[in-house]
Amino acid sequence: MAMTRGTVRLGCAPINWTNDDLPELGGELTFEQCVSEMALAGFEGSEVGCKYPKDKATLKKALDLRGLVICNQWFSTLFTTEPEEVTLEAFKKHLDFTFDLGARVVGCAECGVTIHGDESLPIFEGPKLTDEQFDKIAAGLNKMGAMAKEKGMKVAYHYHMGTGIETLEDLDKLMERTDPELVGITFDTGHATFAGEDAVAVLDKYKNRVNHVHVKDVRSEVLKKTKENNWSFLTAVKNGIYTVPGDGDMVNWDKVFDILNEIDYRGWIVVEAEQDPAKADPLEYAIKARKFIKEKTGI
C-alpha cells in the first residue's frame, strides 16, 4: 500500500528556524515567520519551539490562521537525576497542553545527564548510562506510556546524540526494558546516522514500535570533521552536520520510505533538520524537503 495523505501527515520542526538548544541560532527570526513559512512550504503540522506562545488559545489561533496543527512537543525526562514524580507531574501537564493543540504523540528523551546542549563537550565523549540508570528510565517511561494511553496518546522515545541513548545497542537496552504496548520510538534518521548506525537497520529492527518519525540527512564531510576536531553537538550543527532529505549524502531514503510503506505507517513524518538559518535559509530548505518527500512518496 502506498502512503496516502491523511494516514501519513507531514510536519516541519521550528528548530530549522530557531534552535531550542542554542536560541541565539536564528534568534532574529520570529514565531510568526516560522509558522508562516512552514505553511508556505506545504506542511500541515508543526512541533512546538521555544518562541511559540505558551498560552494555548493564542498559539491555536496563530496555527489555525495558517492551517497548521501541533503534532508533537519535545519532552525532557529526568529519571537519572530527579525523583520519578518530578518527571511524571510535568508530563501530565505536557499531555494536556499538546493534546488540546492536536498532538496524539509525545516525543521524549532522557536529559538528566545529557551533554547535547553544552558547546564545550565533545559529542563523541558523551555519557555512558549504567544498567541501573536504564532501569530507572524504563520504569518511568512505562508509567508515562500508561498515562498517555489513558488520554489516547502515545509515547515515542527519541534516541538522541549526547543523551547516553544514541546507538542501536543503547536503544536495544532501553527497548528490552520497556513495554511495547506503552513505549515506542521516534525514528530519527539523522541521530541514528550521526551515532554511526545505518538508519535503515534501526528502522527495520524497530519498525513495529515506530510512533513518530523525524527525517533529516547527514553531511558525511561534516561528520568526518566532527570526529577529527572533537566538536560538540552544537558546533557540529552550526557547521552543517544536518540537512533536509534530498540534500545530504548518508541516508538511504528509498529504503526508509519502503519500510514505512511496508508497515503501513500511520502518523507524522516531520522534517527536523537543524542548521544555522543564516547559512541555510529555512524556507528554501523546507521547500526542498517538501518537494523531495513528494517525489519519493507521492504525498
JOFENPE-V768023 format. One record per backbone hydrogen bond with DSSP energy under -1.0 kcal/mol. CO is the residue of the C=O (numbers start at 0). NH is the residue of the N-H. If there is no record, write none. Layout:
BEGIN
co: <CO	CO>
nh: <NH	NH>
END
This chain:
BEGIN
co: <3	6	7	8	9	10	12	13	13	21	23	23	24	25	29	30	31	32	33	34	35	36	37	38	43	44	45	48	54	55	56	57	58	59	60	62	62	63	68	71	74	76	77	77	82	83	84	85	86	87	88	89	90	91	92	93	94	95	97	98	100	103	105	106	107	108	114	117	121	129	130	131	132	133	134	135	136	137	138	139	140	141	142	143	144	145	147	148	153	154	155	156	159	161	164	166	167	168	169	170	171	178	178	183	184	184	186	187	188	189	190	191	192	197	198	199	200	201	205	208	211	212	213	214	216	217	218	219	220	221	222	223	224	225	230	231	232	233	234	235	236	240	242	243	250	251	252	253	254	255	256	257	258	259	260	266	267	268	269	270	275	275	280	281	282	283	284	285	286	287	288	289	290	291	292	293>
nh: <7	266	5	268	43	270	15	16	17	24	25	26	18	28	33	34	35	36	37	38	39	40	42	41	68	11	70	51	58	59	60	61	62	63	64	65	67	66	45	47	108	110	80	81	85	87	88	89	90	91	92	93	94	95	96	97	98	99	102	101	69	153	155	74	157	76	117	120	124	133	134	135	136	137	138	139	140	141	142	143	144	145	146	147	148	149	152	151	105	183	107	185	162	114	159	170	171	172	173	174	175	181	182	156	210	211	213	191	192	193	194	196	195	201	202	203	204	205	208	184	186	269	188	271	242	248	222	223	224	225	226	227	228	230	122	235	236	237	238	240	239	218	216	246	252	255	256	257	258	259	260	261	262	264	263	8	212	10	214	12	278	279	284	285	286	287	288	289	290	291	292	293	294	295	296	297>
END
